């Protein structure tokens, strides 16, 4: 059926992350070929519908100044529709999105942890961990994830531990880094730098996170250059060892030992034994290191 946009209730829009790139693509597709897939709604009052799935399509239609949308109405209760839609798309969810839905179901429909675990076919601890994730992460950080400014994996891996220790610092750091559109690796660098830094370092990271990231990149380049330099030195040493060995072998092939004066063969034997021991130690170490390349 076709509905007016003003008939829609978008109460669950905040349960989904946004991706500016995907939404731009959707706007272009709708402008070119129109709406292909209907949104999913349930009727909660006469001619008043709650959107269950299709929030990106609704936003895209509004950006195109459209006032009508194709919709499929599910003849089920609102809570059942939410659970059914979640089961249909669970492969694309992360723990934070799951936590948002669980918290919404718990608050709006007063479902207990036991009931949520049964409905999601999960353990009670699974439910508790995701609810805790939502409670531990400050709202300002969650807002950045919802807006697509911050990757959910970065928030869960790096910012949740920081928020547990210092929620105020985690929030300040996220608000400072948000304009940079940091990658998960960069978020990790900033969080690690904040935890390991002095109070002055922490102030500088929050004030100018881009300068800290630039310094980190420069340090990584220097480390790589140093590693390359050490590799070059090792290759030069092995090359020199090879050249000396070939030169000594030529002298032996020319009968040098037969022309030595009394007492000199013993000196050659002593130095040769030391050279053999050093070479064997070198190549034994090389074999050990080659067997454990990581």
VEXLO-478476 format. One record per residue (C-alpha): residue in one letter; x, y, z; residue number from 1. Coordinates in steps of 0.05 Angstrom, whole numbers. Layout:
<nodes>
node code = a X = X Y = Y Z = Z pos = NUM
...
</nodes>
This chain:
<nodes>
node code = x X = 0 Y = 0 Z = 0 pos = 1
node code = x X = 20 Y = 73 Z = -7 pos = 2
node code = x X = 25 Y = 118 Z = 54 pos = 3
node code = x X = 37 Y = 191 Z = 66 pos = 4
node code = x X = 103 Y = 204 Z = 103 pos = 5
node code = x X = 65 Y = 243 Z = 157 pos = 6
node code = x X = 29 Y = 179 Z = 175 pos = 7
node code = x X = 94 Y = 146 Z = 197 pos = 8
node code = x X = 121 Y = 141 Z = 268 pos = 9
node code = x X = 197 Y = 135 Z = 268 pos = 10
node code = x X = 204 Y = 117 Z = 341 pos = 11
node code = x X = 256 Y = 63 Z = 328 pos = 12
node code = x X = 301 Y = 103 Z = 281 pos = 13
node code = x X = 354 Y = 111 Z = 335 pos = 14
node code = x X = 364 Y = 35 Z = 338 pos = 15
node code = x X = 400 Y = 35 Z = 271 pos = 16
node code = x X = 468 Y = 61 Z = 251 pos = 17
node code = x X = 473 Y = 107 Z = 192 pos = 18
node code = x X = 522 Y = 106 Z = 134 pos = 19
node code = x X = 526 Y = 173 Z = 96 pos = 20
node code = x X = 557 Y = 138 Z = 36 pos = 21
node code = x X = 502 Y = 85 Z = 31 pos = 22
node code = x X = 448 Y = 138 Z = 41 pos = 23
node code = x X = 477 Y = 180 Z = -16 pos = 24
node code = x X = 475 Y = 119 Z = -61 pos = 25
node code = x X = 403 Y = 105 Z = -41 pos = 26
node code = x X = 382 Y = 176 Z = -57 pos = 27
node code = x X = 413 Y = 170 Z = -126 pos = 28
node code = x X = 379 Y = 103 Z = -138 pos = 29
node code = x X = 310 Y = 128 Z = -116 pos = 30
node code = x X = 318 Y = 190 Z = -160 pos = 31
node code = x X = 336 Y = 147 Z = -220 pos = 32
node code = x X = 290 Y = 85 Z = -215 pos = 33
node code = x X = 243 Y = 101 Z = -158 pos = 34
node code = x X = 227 Y = 59 Z = -97 pos = 35
node code = x X = 235 Y = -16 Z = -109 pos = 36
node code = x X = 229 Y = -46 Z = -40 pos = 37
node code = x X = 172 Y = -26 Z = 6 pos = 38
node code = x X = 184 Y = -6 Z = 78 pos = 39
node code = x X = 155 Y = -50 Z = 133 pos = 40
node code = x X = 105 Y = -20 Z = 182 pos = 41
node code = x X = 53 Y = -41 Z = 234 pos = 42
node code = x X = -11 Y = -3 Z = 246 pos = 43
node code = x X = -16 Y = 21 Z = 318 pos = 44
node code = x X = -75 Y = 68 Z = 310 pos = 45
node code = x X = -123 Y = 82 Z = 253 pos = 46
node code = x X = -81 Y = 105 Z = 194 pos = 47
node code = x X = -20 Y = 114 Z = 240 pos = 48
node code = x X = 38 Y = 67 Z = 227 pos = 49
node code = x X = 104 Y = 52 Z = 263 pos = 50
node code = x X = 162 Y = 39 Z = 217 pos = 51
node code = x X = 196 Y = -28 Z = 231 pos = 52
node code = x X = 244 Y = -29 Z = 172 pos = 53
node code = x X = 261 Y = 22 Z = 118 pos = 54
node code = x X = 287 Y = 84 Z = 155 pos = 55
node code = x X = 340 Y = 98 Z = 102 pos = 56
node code = x X = 287 Y = 96 Z = 48 pos = 57
node code = x X = 243 Y = 145 Z = 87 pos = 58
node code = x X = 301 Y = 194 Z = 97 pos = 59
node code = x X = 321 Y = 188 Z = 24 pos = 60
node code = x X = 250 Y = 202 Z = 0 pos = 61
node code = x X = 247 Y = 263 Z = 45 pos = 62
node code = x X = 312 Y = 289 Z = 16 pos = 63
node code = x X = 280 Y = 282 Z = -53 pos = 64
node code = x X = 219 Y = 322 Z = -28 pos = 65
node code = x X = 173 Y = 262 Z = -38 pos = 66
node code = x X = 112 Y = 255 Z = 7 pos = 67
node code = x X = 90 Y = 183 Z = -8 pos = 68
node code = x X = 122 Y = 116 Z = 6 pos = 69
node code = x X = 107 Y = 44 Z = -13 pos = 70
node code = x X = 96 Y = 2 Z = 49 pos = 71
node code = x X = 80 Y = -69 Z = 71 pos = 72
node code = x X = 37 Y = -74 Z = 133 pos = 73
node code = x X = 51 Y = -132 Z = 180 pos = 74
node code = x X = -11 Y = -156 Z = 216 pos = 75
node code = x X = 26 Y = -171 Z = 282 pos = 76
node code = x X = 38 Y = -136 Z = 348 pos = 77
node code = x X = 91 Y = -82 Z = 349 pos = 78
node code = x X = 138 Y = -122 Z = 394 pos = 79
node code = x X = 131 Y = -184 Z = 352 pos = 80
node code = x X = 146 Y = -144 Z = 289 pos = 81
node code = x X = 210 Y = -117 Z = 320 pos = 82
node code = x X = 233 Y = -187 Z = 339 pos = 83
node code = x X = 215 Y = -217 Z = 272 pos = 84
node code = x X = 251 Y = -162 Z = 233 pos = 85
node code = x X = 312 Y = -171 Z = 278 pos = 86
node code = x X = 314 Y = -245 Z = 263 pos = 87
node code = x X = 311 Y = -231 Z = 188 pos = 88
node code = x X = 372 Y = -185 Z = 190 pos = 89
node code = x X = 413 Y = -211 Z = 250 pos = 90
node code = x X = 474 Y = -227 Z = 207 pos = 91
node code = x X = 486 Y = -153 Z = 194 pos = 92
node code = x X = 481 Y = -130 Z = 266 pos = 93
node code = x X = 536 Y = -116 Z = 315 pos = 94
node code = x X = 533 Y = -121 Z = 391 pos = 95
node code = x X = 517 Y = -47 Z = 399 pos = 96
node code = x X = 456 Y = -49 Z = 354 pos = 97
node code = x X = 433 Y = -112 Z = 390 pos = 98
node code = x X = 441 Y = -75 Z = 456 pos = 99
node code = x X = 400 Y = -16 Z = 431 pos = 100
node code = x X = 343 Y = -62 Z = 411 pos = 101
node code = x X = 346 Y = -101 Z = 476 pos = 102
node code = x X = 345 Y = -37 Z = 517 pos = 103
node code = x X = 286 Y = -11 Z = 477 pos = 104
node code = x X = 247 Y = -75 Z = 486 pos = 105
node code = x X = 262 Y = -77 Z = 560 pos = 106
node code = x X = 241 Y = -5 Z = 571 pos = 107
node code = x X = 182 Y = 2 Z = 524 pos = 108
node code = x X = 152 Y = -67 Z = 533 pos = 109
node code = x X = 179 Y = -84 Z = 603 pos = 110
node code = x X = 209 Y = -149 Z = 580 pos = 111
node code = x X = 255 Y = -182 Z = 631 pos = 112
node code = x X = 325 Y = -209 Z = 616 pos = 113
node code = x X = 297 Y = -280 Z = 620 pos = 114
node code = x X = 242 Y = -263 Z = 570 pos = 115
node code = x X = 291 Y = -228 Z = 523 pos = 116
node code = x X = 338 Y = -287 Z = 526 pos = 117
node code = x X = 280 Y = -333 Z = 508 pos = 118
node code = x X = 256 Y = -289 Z = 451 pos = 119
node code = x X = 325 Y = -281 Z = 421 pos = 120
node code = x X = 343 Y = -354 Z = 434 pos = 121
node code = x X = 405 Y = -332 Z = 472 pos = 122
node code = x X = 432 Y = -340 Z = 542 pos = 123
node code = x X = 415 Y = -291 Z = 597 pos = 124
node code = x X = 489 Y = -271 Z = 600 pos = 125
node code = x X = 487 Y = -253 Z = 526 pos = 126
node code = x X = 429 Y = -206 Z = 540 pos = 127
node code = x X = 463 Y = -177 Z = 602 pos = 128
node code = x X = 529 Y = -164 Z = 565 pos = 129
node code = x X = 495 Y = -125 Z = 510 pos = 130
node code = x X = 452 Y = -85 Z = 558 pos = 131
node code = x X = 514 Y = -68 Z = 598 pos = 132
node code = x X = 549 Y = -46 Z = 534 pos = 133
node code = x X = 494 Y = 6 Z = 521 pos = 134
node code = x X = 495 Y = 30 Z = 593 pos = 135
node code = x X = 572 Y = 35 Z = 596 pos = 136
node code = x X = 580 Y = 74 Z = 532 pos = 137
node code = x X = 563 Y = 148 Z = 542 pos = 138
node code = x X = 504 Y = 173 Z = 500 pos = 139
node code = x X = 548 Y = 223 Z = 462 pos = 140
node code = x X = 591 Y = 165 Z = 437 pos = 141
node code = x X = 531 Y = 124 Z = 417 pos = 142
node code = x X = 504 Y = 184 Z = 379 pos = 143
node code = x X = 569 Y = 185 Z = 338 pos = 144
node code = x X = 560 Y = 111 Z = 322 pos = 145
node code = x X = 488 Y = 121 Z = 302 pos = 146
node code = x X = 507 Y = 179 Z = 256 pos = 147
node code = x X = 560 Y = 137 Z = 222 pos = 148
node code = x X = 615 Y = 183 Z = 245 pos = 149
node code = x X = 647 Y = 129 Z = 288 pos = 150
node code = x X = 653 Y = 55 Z = 271 pos = 151
node code = x X = 618 Y = 8 Z = 320 pos = 152
node code = x X = 678 Y = -39 Z = 324 pos = 153
node code = x X = 722 Y = 19 Z = 344 pos = 154
node code = x X = 673 Y = 40 Z = 398 pos = 155
node code = x X = 667 Y = -30 Z = 426 pos = 156
node code = x X = 740 Y = -49 Z = 423 pos = 157
node code = x X = 773 Y = 16 Z = 446 pos = 158
node code = x X = 723 Y = 64 Z = 476 pos = 159
node code = x X = 682 Y = 18 Z = 520 pos = 160
node code = x X = 744 Y = 1 Z = 563 pos = 161
node code = x X = 763 Y = 74 Z = 566 pos = 162
node code = x X = 691 Y = 94 Z = 584 pos = 163
node code = x X = 690 Y = 44 Z = 641 pos = 164
node code = x X = 752 Y = 76 Z = 670 pos = 165
node code = x X = 735 Y = 149 Z = 654 pos = 166
node code = x X = 670 Y = 163 Z = 618 pos = 167
node code = x X = 683 Y = 239 Z = 616 pos = 168
node code = x X = 750 Y = 229 Z = 583 pos = 169
node code = x X = 722 Y = 180 Z = 532 pos = 170
node code = x X = 667 Y = 229 Z = 513 pos = 171
node code = x X = 715 Y = 287 Z = 506 pos = 172
node code = x X = 762 Y = 245 Z = 464 pos = 173
node code = x X = 706 Y = 223 Z = 417 pos = 174
node code = x X = 679 Y = 293 Z = 407 pos = 175
node code = x X = 750 Y = 317 Z = 391 pos = 176
node code = x X = 765 Y = 261 Z = 341 pos = 177
node code = x X = 696 Y = 258 Z = 307 pos = 178
node code = x X = 712 Y = 312 Z = 254 pos = 179
node code = x X = 772 Y = 270 Z = 232 pos = 180
node code = x X = 729 Y = 210 Z = 214 pos = 181
node code = x X = 781 Y = 164 Z = 246 pos = 182
node code = x X = 792 Y = 92 Z = 227 pos = 183
node code = x X = 787 Y = 37 Z = 280 pos = 184
node code = x X = 864 Y = 35 Z = 282 pos = 185
node code = x X = 868 Y = 110 Z = 293 pos = 186
node code = x X = 816 Y = 107 Z = 349 pos = 187
node code = x X = 859 Y = 53 Z = 381 pos = 188
node code = x X = 921 Y = 97 Z = 375 pos = 189
node code = x X = 886 Y = 156 Z = 408 pos = 190
node code = x X = 858 Y = 114 Z = 465 pos = 191
node code = x X = 925 Y = 80 Z = 477 pos = 192
node code = x X = 960 Y = 147 Z = 476 pos = 193
node code = x X = 911 Y = 176 Z = 525 pos = 194
node code = x X = 918 Y = 118 Z = 574 pos = 195
node code = x X = 994 Y = 117 Z = 571 pos = 196
node code = x X = 1004 Y = 192 Z = 571 pos = 197
node code = x X = 1015 Y = 244 Z = 625 pos = 198
node code = x X = 962 Y = 294 Z = 642 pos = 199
node code = x X = 994 Y = 344 Z = 594 pos = 200
node code = x X = 997 Y = 291 Z = 538 pos = 201
node code = x X = 923 Y = 276 Z = 549 pos = 202
node code = x X = 905 Y = 349 Z = 544 pos = 203
node code = x X = 943 Y = 355 Z = 478 pos = 204
node code = x X = 910 Y = 292 Z = 450 pos = 205
node code = x X = 841 Y = 319 Z = 465 pos = 206
node code = x X = 859 Y = 389 Z = 440 pos = 207
node code = x X = 892 Y = 367 Z = 375 pos = 208
node code = x X = 882 Y = 293 Z = 361 pos = 209
node code = x X = 905 Y = 303 Z = 289 pos = 210
node code = x X = 974 Y = 325 Z = 313 pos = 211
node code = x X = 980 Y = 262 Z = 356 pos = 212
node code = x X = 960 Y = 217 Z = 297 pos = 213
node code = x X = 1009 Y = 253 Z = 251 pos = 214
node code = x X = 1065 Y = 242 Z = 302 pos = 215
node code = x X = 1046 Y = 169 Z = 307 pos = 216
node code = x X = 1050 Y = 161 Z = 231 pos = 217
node code = x X = 1118 Y = 195 Z = 230 pos = 218
node code = x X = 1143 Y = 149 Z = 285 pos = 219
node code = x X = 1118 Y = 88 Z = 246 pos = 220
node code = x X = 1154 Y = 113 Z = 184 pos = 221
node code = x X = 1219 Y = 122 Z = 223 pos = 222
node code = x X = 1213 Y = 52 Z = 254 pos = 223
node code = x X = 1202 Y = 22 Z = 185 pos = 224
node code = x X = 1262 Y = 60 Z = 158 pos = 225
node code = x X = 1305 Y = 36 Z = 216 pos = 226
node code = x X = 1282 Y = -36 Z = 203 pos = 227
node code = x X = 1301 Y = -29 Z = 130 pos = 228
node code = x X = 1369 Y = 0 Z = 151 pos = 229
node code = x X = 1382 Y = -59 Z = 197 pos = 230
node code = x X = 1362 Y = -107 Z = 141 pos = 231
node code = x X = 1410 Y = -73 Z = 94 pos = 232
node code = x X = 1466 Y = -80 Z = 145 pos = 233
node code = x X = 1451 Y = -154 Z = 154 pos = 234
node code = x X = 1452 Y = -166 Z = 79 pos = 235
node code = x X = 1518 Y = -128 Z = 74 pos = 236
node code = x X = 1548 Y = -170 Z = 130 pos = 237
node code = x X = 1526 Y = -236 Z = 98 pos = 238
node code = x X = 1552 Y = -212 Z = 31 pos = 239
node code = x X = 1619 Y = -194 Z = 62 pos = 240
node code = x X = 1622 Y = -262 Z = 97 pos = 241
node code = x X = 1609 Y = -297 Z = 30 pos = 242
node code = x X = 1663 Y = -256 Z = -5 pos = 243
node code = x X = 1715 Y = -270 Z = 49 pos = 244
node code = x X = 1699 Y = -344 Z = 47 pos = 245
node code = x X = 1709 Y = -347 Z = -28 pos = 246
node code = x X = 1775 Y = -308 Z = -24 pos = 247
node code = x X = 1802 Y = -354 Z = 31 pos = 248
node code = x X = 1782 Y = -415 Z = -9 pos = 249
node code = x X = 1821 Y = -390 Z = -70 pos = 250
node code = x X = 1884 Y = -382 Z = -27 pos = 251
node code = x X = 1877 Y = -454 Z = -2 pos = 252
node code = x X = 1866 Y = -479 Z = -73 pos = 253
node code = x X = 1931 Y = -445 Z = -93 pos = 254
node code = x X = 1970 Y = -487 Z = -42 pos = 255
node code = x X = 1983 Y = -433 Z = 10 pos = 256
node code = x X = 1985 Y = -483 Z = 68 pos = 257
node code = x X = 2043 Y = -521 Z = 35 pos = 258
node code = x X = 2085 Y = -458 Z = 33 pos = 259
node code = x X = 2078 Y = -439 Z = 106 pos = 260
node code = x X = 2138 Y = -431 Z = 152 pos = 261
node code = x X = 2145 Y = -473 Z = 216 pos = 262
node code = x X = 2094 Y = -452 Z = 269 pos = 263
node code = x X = 2048 Y = -417 Z = 220 pos = 264
node code = x X = 2002 Y = -478 Z = 206 pos = 265
node code = x X = 1984 Y = -481 Z = 281 pos = 266
node code = x X = 1963 Y = -407 Z = 279 pos = 267
node code = x X = 1921 Y = -419 Z = 216 pos = 268
node code = x X = 1888 Y = -480 Z = 250 pos = 269
node code = x X = 1871 Y = -439 Z = 312 pos = 270
node code = x X = 1840 Y = -381 Z = 273 pos = 271
node code = x X = 1804 Y = -429 Z = 226 pos = 272
node code = x X = 1772 Y = -466 Z = 286 pos = 273
node code = x X = 1748 Y = -399 Z = 314 pos = 274
node code = x X = 1720 Y = -378 Z = 246 pos = 275
node code = x X = 1684 Y = -445 Z = 239 pos = 276
node code = x X = 1654 Y = -438 Z = 309 pos = 277
node code = x X = 1630 Y = -367 Z = 295 pos = 278
node code = x X = 1601 Y = -387 Z = 227 pos = 279
node code = x X = 1565 Y = -448 Z = 256 pos = 280
node code = x X = 1536 Y = -405 Z = 312 pos = 281
node code = x X = 1512 Y = -354 Z = 261 pos = 282
node code = x X = 1477 Y = -404 Z = 217 pos = 283
node code = x X = 1448 Y = -442 Z = 276 pos = 284
node code = x X = 1416 Y = -377 Z = 299 pos = 285
node code = x X = 1393 Y = -363 Z = 228 pos = 286
node code = x X = 1358 Y = -431 Z = 224 pos = 287
node code = x X = 1325 Y = -419 Z = 292 pos = 288
node code = x X = 1299 Y = -350 Z = 272 pos = 289
node code = x X = 1276 Y = -374 Z = 204 pos = 290
node code = x X = 1235 Y = -428 Z = 238 pos = 291
node code = x X = 1199 Y = -376 Z = 280 pos = 292
node code = x X = 1190 Y = -320 Z = 230 pos = 293
node code = x X = 1135 Y = -285 Z = 271 pos = 294
</nodes>
